[in-house]
Every structure is written in C-alpha cells, then in structure tokens.
Amino acid sequence: MEQTHKISLTMKVVIGMMLGIAVGLAINLTGLNADGSFINRYIVDGAFHVVGKMFVNALKMLVVPLVFFSLICGVCGIGNIKTLGRVGSKSFGLYMLTTAIAIAIAITLAASVGIGEGMNLQATSQFLGKAAPPISDVFIGIIPTNPIKAMANGDMLPLIFYSIIAGVSMLMVGKKASGLIETAEVANEVMMKMVTIVMSVAPYAVFALIAKAMAQLGLDLLGQLAGYVLVLVSALMLHLFVTLMIVLKVFSGLSPTIFLKKIRNAQVFAFSTASSNATIPVTLRTVTERMGVNNSIASFTVPFGATINMDGTAIMQGVATVFIANIYGVDLGITGYLTVILMSVLASIGTAGVPGVGLIMLSMVFAQVGLPIEGIGLILGVDRLMDMIRTAVNVSGDAVVSTIVAKSEGKLDLTTYADPTAGAISADESLHIDETIKKTHEKT
C-alpha cells in the first residue's frame, strides 16, 4: 500500500514563519527595503502588508460572533448558575495570580541585572500617554448601554457580560428556549468551521506578516537595546516555560510537555498577529479540540482571558519600568515597584487585546510612579517584535487557566489531552464539505 506523508497545518505555519523571518531579514540586511524602492513600495508595504492585513481582519471578523455564540452555548452547557459563578471565580483568581507573578518576576530579574544603568541615553521620540481611566468607569463599562454597539466596536467585557446574561436568561426560560439554544449551538459549529477555513490560508499569511515585520525591524534596533531585549525575552520565556508550567502541574497534575506541544499552533498565530483578541478563534479551537477542554468551559475562559489576562504585557511593563528608571536615574524603591505591580494587574482588566496596547498601559504606570512618559520613546523601535512574543505568552496563559479550570470541574477529556494527534488538521481535512448536505442540496 502506498503511503503519503502529508504535512500538518501547524508545521506549514511554522515553515511559513521561518521563511518569513529569513526573507524579511534578507530584504532588511541587503538594503532592498529603502524608502521609495520597488521592494518597499510593492512587496513589503504592498503584497506583504495586504495579505497579512487581510488575514488579521479575517480572524477579527470571527471574534464577535464566535464569542457571542460560544458563550451562550457555554453557559447553557454548564446548566447551573452556581457552577458558572464558580468557573468565573476560579478563572479570575488564576488570571490575576499569574499576572502578579509575571510582573514580580520581571521586576526582580530586571533589577538584578541592572539594565539601563549608566547608559545616559536621551529620548529620541515622544509618546503621548493616555490618562488611566478611573476604576469605577471600568466596572460601569462592563454593562453595555447598547449591546449591538458593543459588538460593532468589539468591546470584549460588555460583549462577555451580555452573552452570559443572554445564556442565563435562556436557562431560566427553560424548555421554551430549547430551539433558541439549539440555534446557538449550530451557529457556534458554523463559526468553528469558518475558523478552519481561515486557518487553511494561515501559512501564507503568517509568512507575509513575519516577512514585513522583519524587513522593517531588522537587527540594528535590537543591537541598540540588546540589554532590554535580552532581559525581557528571558523573563517572558521564564514565565512561559517555568511559572505557567508549574502552575499547570500544581493545580491540575497534567503533563506540561504535552501542553507545550499542543499549544504551539496558537502561539504561532499569536506571535504573527500580536493580538490576543484576533487569536481567540485559534485559541478556542486549540483548547477544545487539541486539549480536550469542554466547550462550556473554554467558551468562557478563553475570551475572558484574552480580555483580562496580560501576563506578557505585565512582564514588559516591569522590565521597561526598571530600564527607564535606571536610564533617568530615578530610584523607585520598594513602594514604587509595589505600585507598578498593583497598577499593572488593575490596568490589565478591561484593556483590549490588540497590538500596541501595552504602550498605553505602560504610560499609565509611568504616570503613576512619576517616570517621564517620553522615556517610552526609547523602546518604541523594538516594541512591535516584543509585542509579538508577549502575545504568545498571553495566549499560553489563557490556555493554561482554561485547562486547569476544566480539570477542576471534571470538564476535561483526559484521553484527548493525552492523544498527540487529537484535533490536528490535515491538508485534505481543512476544507472538507459534508457530503450529506451536498447531496441533499443537489436533489432540491
């Protein structure tokens, strides 16, 4: 029998990412990306930009309906309001715990290394920070005055609140709402198939996104801020491979090795898009079909985590705060660093998971501890690349908490979790059409 070895979608995405890095660096190092050049205008800012942006838009297109229908299905699947409250409390507590640990690690590591000391650099650009919104406004904003507007704007917390209320209301209505619940379940399945369709073009889109980023960034800026970049990446990797894996093992008893193998797909997408929200469809599919987390849990914990879980961003804030404070010779002291930890945890609540949001949060932290906002200009050049890495850490944290909560609630399929091939998409499967529906349509 003749056997054909087909490359999995995950491997194709990884190949696309590696090729993108190679092509992007080649364009940058050879000077082909000079302003106004053919390569710059028609390839980097042309084809790469268009393909990458279309893919990110396609992912974002799925977020609102997917979160809406999956949350309704999740609430109805849980079937008990007390259980829902328990799941929400566990998720919130774990997200806040990992965020606090993340920034504490970052500050400790950065302060120990002493990055920025004696550099005497001057800010080369201005970054106008936004004033931190009162915590009261954050809580008030959770309840939407217009749910349709919240959906149109992609405001995650109001959308999550409305979807949960809608699901709870369906449960309270009971049998009369069974048709509506079934419709939501079918709509949720349709959305997951749309995710599969979009993911089928991912290798090419990831190539375009990474190639554009590397062609513009290159290695020069990384060299100028090598200390900052090295400490930040070290802290991110330490949190991902040590802290989160210890948390997973302690709270669930599951194998971190299996988890790391299965989360790679979502990490690559997060790295490519630099957006936790845009990666929600991929994360949701990964934790349900690859990890074995029941949709009733994942549909709540994943969008919730994409909204409030900012482990990677919190690490960036801790390292950046120490870096800028050392450059300007500001001694924050224990009180200042504790303030940074508290501010970072609070600022993560209700902050949109979109590219660059970490700089907005950082300006809030700087304003609170008295550091010059213009200091952010020093790290602007490398922030895009660092944003990509920390988003992958954020998404990994979402998956860890989802898995822990599911295990604690008895909603984790251990057989699926242990199966290395569970949920993997093959090339011929990604665009499969149900033959039953096809034949029925041909008869009519």
CORRA-V718473 format. One record per pair of residues at least 6 apart in sequence whose C-alpha atoms are under 8 Angstrom apart, sorted by the first residue. I is the first residue (numbers start at 1). J is the second residue. If there is no record, write none. Layout:
I;J  I;J
This chain:
6;426  6;427  7;426  7;427  8;424  8;425  8;426  8;427  9;200  9;203  9;424  9;425  9;426  9;427  10;264  10;265  10;425  12;203  13;202  13;203  13;204  13;206  13;265  13;268  14;203  14;268  15;203  16;203  16;204  16;206  16;207  17;203  17;206  17;207  17;210  17;268  18;207  19;207  19;211  20;206  20;207  20;208  20;209  20;210  20;211  20;212  20;214  21;207  21;210  21;211  21;214  22;211  23;211  23;215  24;210  24;211  24;212  24;213  24;214  24;215  24;216  24;218  25;211  25;214  25;215  25;218  25;219  26;215  27;33  27;215  28;214  28;215  28;216  28;217  28;218  29;218  32;39  32;40  33;39  33;40  33;44  33;215  33;216  34;40  35;41  40;46  43;49  44;211  44;212  44;215  45;212  47;208  48;208  48;209  48;211  48;212  49;208  49;209  49;212  51;205  51;208  51;209  52;205  52;206  52;208  52;209  53;209  55;198  55;202  55;205  56;273  56;278  58;198  59;195  59;198  59;278  59;279  59;281  60;277  60;278  62;191  62;194  62;195  62;281  63;277  63;278  63;280  63;281  64;151  64;154  64;159  65;191  66;188  66;191  66;192  66;281  67;160  67;299  67;303  68;159  68;160  68;163  69;163  69;184  69;185  69;187  69;188  70;184  70;185  70;188  70;295  70;296  70;299  70;300  71;160  71;163  71;164  71;167  71;296  71;299  71;300  72;163  72;164  72;166  72;167  72;181  72;184  73;167  73;181  73;184  73;185  73;188  73;295  73;296  73;299  74;295  74;296  74;297  74;298  74;299  74;300  75;84  75;164  75;167  75;168  75;296  75;300  76;167  76;168  76;170  76;171  76;181  76;296  77;295  77;296  78;84  78;296  78;297  79;171  81;168  87;297  87;405  87;409  88;300  88;301  90;405  91;301  91;305  91;401  91;402  91;405  94;401  95;305  95;308  95;309  95;397  95;398  95;401  96;309  96;345  98;244  98;311  98;397  99;309  99;310  99;311  99;314  99;345  100;314  100;341  100;342  100;345  102;239  102;311  102;312  102;314  102;315  103;311  103;314  103;315  103;316  103;317  103;318  103;341  103;344  104;318  104;341  105;235  105;239  105;315  106;232  106;235  106;315  106;316  106;318  106;319  107;315  107;318  107;319  107;322  107;337  109;231  109;235  109;319  110;231  110;318  110;319  110;322  110;323  111;322  113;231  114;322  114;323  114;326  115;227  115;228  115;231  115;322  115;323  115;326  116;227  116;228  116;322  116;323  116;324  116;325  116;326  116;327  117;323  117;326  117;327  117;329  118;326  118;327  119;327  120;327  120;328  121;327  122;378  123;374  123;375  123;376  123;377  123;378  124;377  124;378  125;374  125;377  125;378  126;373  126;374  126;375  126;376  126;377  127;373  127;374  127;376  127;377  128;363  128;373  128;374  129;360  129;363  129;364  129;373  130;360  130;363  130;364  131;363  131;364  132;364  138;349  138;350  141;157  141;158  142;157  142;158  142;161  143;158  143;161  143;162  144;150  144;158  144;159  144;162  147;158  147;159  147;162  150;156  150;158  150;159  151;159  155;352  156;303  156;307  156;350  156;352  157;304  157;307  157;350  160;303  160;304  170;177  170;178  170;180  170;181  171;177  192;281  192;285  195;281  195;282  196;430  196;431  197;430  197;431  200;427  200;430  200;431  206;269  206;272  209;272  209;273  210;272  213;385  217;381  217;382  217;385  221;381  221;382  222;229  222;382  225;379  228;319  228;320  228;323  229;382  229;386  231;319  232;315  232;316  232;319  233;386  233;389  235;315  236;312  236;315  236;389  236;390  236;393  239;393  240;393  240;396  240;397  244;397  244;400  245;256  248;254  248;256  248;400  248;401  248;404  249;255  249;256  251;404  252;403  252;404  252;407  252;408  258;417  258;418  258;420  259;291  262;286  262;290  262;291  262;420  263;286  263;396  263;399  265;282  265;286  266;279  266;282  266;283  266;286  266;392  266;395  266;396  267;392  267;393  267;395  267;396  268;392  269;279  269;282  269;392  270;276  270;278  270;279  270;388  270;391  270;392  270;395  271;388  271;389  271;390  271;391  271;392  272;388  273;279  273;355  273;388  274;354  274;355  274;387  274;388  274;389  274;391  274;392  275;353  275;354  275;355  275;388  275;391  276;306  276;353  276;354  276;391  276;394  276;395  277;303  277;306  277;307  277;352  277;353  277;354  278;354  279;395  280;302  280;303  280;306  283;302  283;395  283;399  284;298  284;299  284;302  286;423  287;293  287;298  287;399  287;402  287;403  288;294  288;295  288;298  289;416  289;422  289;423  290;416  290;417  290;421  290;422  290;423  290;424  291;403  291;412  291;413  291;416  291;417  291;422  292;412  292;413  292;414  292;415  292;416  292;417  293;402  293;403  293;406  293;411  293;412  293;413  294;406  294;411  294;412  294;413  297;402  297;405  297;406  297;411  298;402  298;406  301;398  301;401  301;402  302;398  302;399  302;402  305;397  305;398  306;353  306;394  306;395  306;398  307;348  307;349  307;350  307;351  307;352  307;353  308;348  308;349  308;350  308;351  309;348  309;349  309;394  309;397  309;398  310;348  310;394  311;390  311;393  311;394  311;397  312;389  312;390  312;391  312;392  312;393  312;394  313;358  313;387  313;390  313;391  313;394  314;344  314;345  314;348  316;358  316;390  317;344  317;358  317;362  317;365  318;340  318;341  321;366  324;371  324;375  324;376  325;331  325;332  325;371  330;371  332;369  336;369  339;368  339;369  340;365  340;369  343;365  344;361  344;365  347;361  348;361  351;357  355;384  355;387  356;383  356;384  356;387  358;387  359;376  363;373  363;376  366;372  366;373  367;373  403;412  406;412  416;422
